[in-house]
Amino acid sequence: METPGKKPHVVDLGKRRQKSIRQLKKGTGPLLKKVEAAVAQARAAAPAGREVLPVVLIYRKKGAKPRKGLAMVGPF
């Protein structure tokens, strides 16, 4: 669904840890501050009386770090 002449505001958050993404989805955490800042910036840039389109977030989950030290040992 495209609206002529209007484009959504896109925020690329890059690679983030799963915990940060979970917090963002719940409406908490440091990523929410970045999103709120982007919305405030979009509202400030919009002319008076015009509505601001929704913000589209783009992120990727970081892969899990490989564990070091403990190797899987079979049954004794």
VENCOR-V514201 format. One line per field, one symbol per residue. psi: psi as a letter, one per 40 degrees, with the letter a starting at -180 (. if undefined). burial: I if it has 24 or more other C-alpha atoms within 12 Angstrom, else O. A space follows every 50 residues. Layout:
psi=???
burial=???
This chain:
psi=hhhhehiihhhheahiiddddddddefiiddddddddddddddddiihei ihiihhhhiihiiiihiichihhii.
burial=OOOOOOOOIOOOIOOOOOOIIOOOOOOOOOIOOOIOOIIOOIOOOOOOOO OOOOOOIOOOOOOOOOOOOOOOOOOO
